[in-house]
Amino acid sequence: MNRIIVSLWFPTFAIDRWSRITAQQGEEDDLRQPIVLVSDTAHGPVIDAVSRMAMAAGAQSGMRLADARMLAPELVAIPFDHEGNQRTLGKLALATQRWGPWSMVDGYDGILLDSSGSTHLFGGDGPMLTRIETFFLRQGYQCRIACAPNSGAAWALSHYAENRSAIAMPDDLPEALAPLPVAALRLNSETRLLLARLGLKTVGDLTEVPRESLVRRFRNRRSAEANPLVRLDQVLGRKHEPLVPLIEHPPFGAERRLAEPILHLEPLQHIVGDITHDLMRILEQAKHGVRRLSLRLWRVDGEDMYRTLELASPSRDPDHIIRLFAQRLDDVEAGFGIDQIRLTAIWTEPLDGAQDTLDKPDTSGTALPVLIDRLVTRLGRDRVAQFVPHSSHWPERSQRVAAPGKTSAAVQYDLGFNQRPLKLLARAEPISVIYATPEGLPRRFRWRGGLHVIVKAEGPERIAPEWWRQRANARLRDYYRIEDEAGRRYWIYRNGLIGDGRGGPPDWYLHGFFA
């Protein structure tokens, strides 16, 4: 049995994905404009992908946005979502496994599929390629497709062959690859330029050159992209090219198929409790905790119902999850009966088991994550919010309001060598400060008409401006923790230094209060 590798190339993948998302959001008017997808670089925005209207206006991939707007001022620039594109391409690669045992993502705009031994199920190579192409066209993605006995030949045919090609026998590869340009060998630009200077423009020209001559010319080049001999051996099947398949990890789940349909709420809650315990045991073996759950109920008449649940933190507590689902099942319409129930852990996170100490005192009350879950279940996710750390040096920007359970990236937050007050003012208020020396500790300050004598002071804690967010004339801050004669503790800061060249004398502000 010959090996069959299918190569799918999406030349306009980024634009097709953006158009599909825009159409789903109901913003069809944006599709009638010349769109370019750009990425920020050290030399300004650079175009990564262009729509047909933008291409007709003169914009090209790799061009700087400023140069393109000289030709077409009406261009609309959209940030290029590299991470989102790779996620979508991975999902499409998994979807192609209905035609073969494994698949993988190939670069930023391609997919490789191994369909060895399965092409006869779809009527042969040609009909299978037609099915695959039609499937992606319905999804809104245009692709060029080809199949060959190895991945290099399939890639070359999908990218550079004039017509859709299906090569099944390795002996047919030299004839099929001969008219293709040397760029079909996946060589870098330097090697392609060198071959062009030598007069070798096609794969056929390269195969006619004595191998000893090519060995002497490229013997010092170890990289496959720089050595045409390595690439030529790969596309002709003489040298194996390792491929790493994309393996789908199905979500954890538990299911019940009922011999007799149920019509009432009480048995439904009992069964949901049983499959919840089953799922928690599975998660315990995998050392994971669940963050988002999906409960799907199938009725006898074919209708299905969904109930979703999202937790504030990873959990494997079945009793807590059962109580939350109990509030979501009151409005279930059983109809003629429910005969199948499935509980799926859509989102999980690693969660190791922890043993409580033997001398742990008895505590009462509700843990904060449990309280958040109950509030969200009862009031709705849009009515509950929490503070999460934000990557900023400035205290007023170090936290943001987010939905419950939202995670944030690792930030430099709550460091051990400083202390933050329990209460910050919504906006720092200016104060008048008397100090012994310009750079010394403050002695008195006046705030809201009252004079406060400082008896204790600690500091300064210096916070530099965020040069990547603020203007060049932004001033640094020196924070002090102070206590007045009445025992009240404040958090004040001096904005700037004398002679820093960024304004006049430094200003003082009151920013927060300690307990």
Summary of the structure (lengths in Angstrom):
residues: 515
radius of gyration: 32.4
end to end distance: 77.3
largest distance: 94.9
contacts: 1458
relative contact order: 0.06
helix: 33%
strand: 30%
